[in-house]
Amino acid sequence: MERLLVNGYIGEKVFSFKGFQTQKKNKHLEHLEDQIIDEGSKGGVNAVNFLKAIRNMLAGQSGKKVNMTVKWDGAPAVICGINPENGKFFVGTKSVFNKNPKINYTVSDINRNHSGVLADKLTVCLQNLKRVVSNGVYQGDLLFTSGDLKTDSIDGESMITFTPNTITYAVPSNSGIGRKIKSARLGIVFHTKYTGKTMQDLRAGFGTVTGGGGRNVFLASAGYKDTSGMSKFTSSELAKFDSLIRMAEGSLKKAGPILDLLSSYSNDPVAVSFRLKAYFNQVVRNSGSGFGRVKDMQKQFRDYYISFINAEISARKTPAGQEKYIQAKKDGLAFIDRNQSALYFAIASHKSLMSAKDFLISKLNQVQSIGHFLKTPNGYRVTAPEGFVAVDRVAGAVKLVDRLEFSRANFTMDKNWG
């Protein structure tokens, strides 16, 4: 149980950050396969390049183009550090980047800007992280405050557990790590460091921490490290993965023109491209066994689009309000029916990329799968980490998550706080 969390650093060393790849603020990371909807054929090229680079890393052929971090299932996102504009320490959520930012320097600021459990947690962060972060601005995911820690019996062993979001993390109560977690006032994992002269101009570098969080802070590491060699591909696994990549590349070649067209409307809520992405999320929510045949999914998407548009029309009380959606339905169905073959390959591309990604995740999880559980009515079920973040110096960062395992649980599980 302890092998995973041995990467969490507790001690009195100086806090430091090893980062890579600078980009815009880390407000949201996309699933790798969704890049083809957001960025068209370019997104497909990026996705394949990501997969190939990770493949080479696991085959021992890496040119070090892609870096990997473990994606902890923490919540809420916490942003803290020294405001470059005034030199003051602050804490907050992603709302520090709002047009009207909520930046908290004092407990009074927190109580004015936030409420409930979130305000309580940010207060603990304010009181304890200022002793850890003395320079820069950092983003992390809160793992626990002391009141979240529980003692549970798992397979007959006493465990310290915490469930920040969907996944329950567990370590033996009597282990060194368990005792350090139990004595900490909060646990957090930092994965992003921001640099810049103003809060609005900050740019993000992804990475992980080294050093310690001191006595009161459990500072976990986002670093992915395989010291056992378990994640290395065998020759047969390489052959299978390469076959999946060739399948994805074949579909992407045929889908390229339609993907470029779809990407130009990806921010319009009634557009076919926006609804296609929403449809994939719905499949993840409702599926217990994975995506079906592409031909069946193509028909299901058309039905989904009709159902969505009809609901929008029904929600409008006047003919004037309905007119926009009636026209959108006419245009959208004409587009779907006119581009049946191209949409088939667009869906096939998404499915193929996800299959290749999940194959990689299964290998990465062989190193990082100990100590993760999902709560069920019958106790705990062993699960994998939430996923990983891959960072490419050219393409940026994407998340690698087994959507049918984690995302479905995350969609359907009740959250303990909001």
Phi, psi and omega in degrees: 000330189277348188298321179299309190278359173296343175282354176278126186265124174235129180167196183247012180290163180289134177292130175214167188228126175257109188239170178201153174063106179266138176206189180293176184304142183275075179270331183197133175253135180272153168297144183305314185289338179285350178299332182290336178275321182284323188237005177069214183297328176298319176297325177295317178298315179300316181299314179296319180296320175303309184297319180293321181294320177290322175303315180293325177298316182284345177264000182076024182239024188287137171266013178061033178278328182247135175251151184237138168231153177278134180265101176287150181267060181266162177194144358279171170291133180240130175243128184210167178141202183260118178297118183295346182276334183222358177075012182263146175284140180218162168228160177180185173255196177295349178291353174293343180260006178296163175302321171249087191293146175255089182252126187249117177259338183224168176297325178298320177299317181298314182292334177282323186267340187220175181209170172063215183297323180300315179298320179298317182291319179295328177296317177297320178297316180300318184288334188247329183283339178295339177278347184256316185259107182250356177204154177078174177239130186233150174240135178213180177243125180290131180263322178191157158247166193304327181290347180276344185286137178229161173248119181233158174259119178237118184054038176081004181246138179287127184233143165273123183235154172210143185231084184291333183214270182249320182272138172264128176260142184218138174222150180303135184300323186266007178279164178300316179295318180300318180293322180291321177296317182297328182272350183281151176273339174201158173234140183209152173237120177268136181227353185220136172240136180254143175230148180153169185267342176224160181296323182287337183261006182297143176237147190262137169240127184270146179175212182212171184262155166232158183099198188234165179259001183083187186290327189264352186236123170273111185256100182280160179255139174271001185292138175261119181223126177251100178267353184261341184082005185293336184271002180290138178288141168275169181297322180290324177292322177298317180297319180293316181295318179299327177293320178296321179294317179298322178296316179296317181296323178296316179293318181297324179298319180281335184267351187313306182299318181290327178294320177297321179292316180297321184295334181286349179238020189289348180258003180266114186302338180259359182286154180302318183296316179298316181290330178296317178296318178296324178297316178301319177297322179295320178299317178299317182298318190263344187276136173253352186226008178105177180287146180273199178293147183300319180299319179291321179295325179298316178293318180298323180295319178300316179296320179298318182297316178299315182298318180296311183294319178299322178295322178293321178295316182294332182285344179268134188269345183238153176303323180295320179289330181280336189304315181302318185279329174297317179292321178298322178296316179298312182292318183295315180292324176297319179295314180299315183287330180284337186239040184301313182295316181294319179293328175303313182285334174295315178294319178298322179296314179300314181295318181293319178296320180293323179295316179294318178299314181296328177296318177294317181301322180299327177285315180299325183290343180296337179266325193249017190269354184278135176094010180244132182219155168249134177285136176229168177301340183255014180121217182253140174244130179296135177223178179269173172299168177303321181158206184220161173243125177256132183237121180249137185297337181260311190273346181097214185236141174224158177261141177250102184230135172286097190296327181284343177264298187276311186299322180296318178296321182291324177295321193261345184276138176293138177269147182279344179205163181230000000 
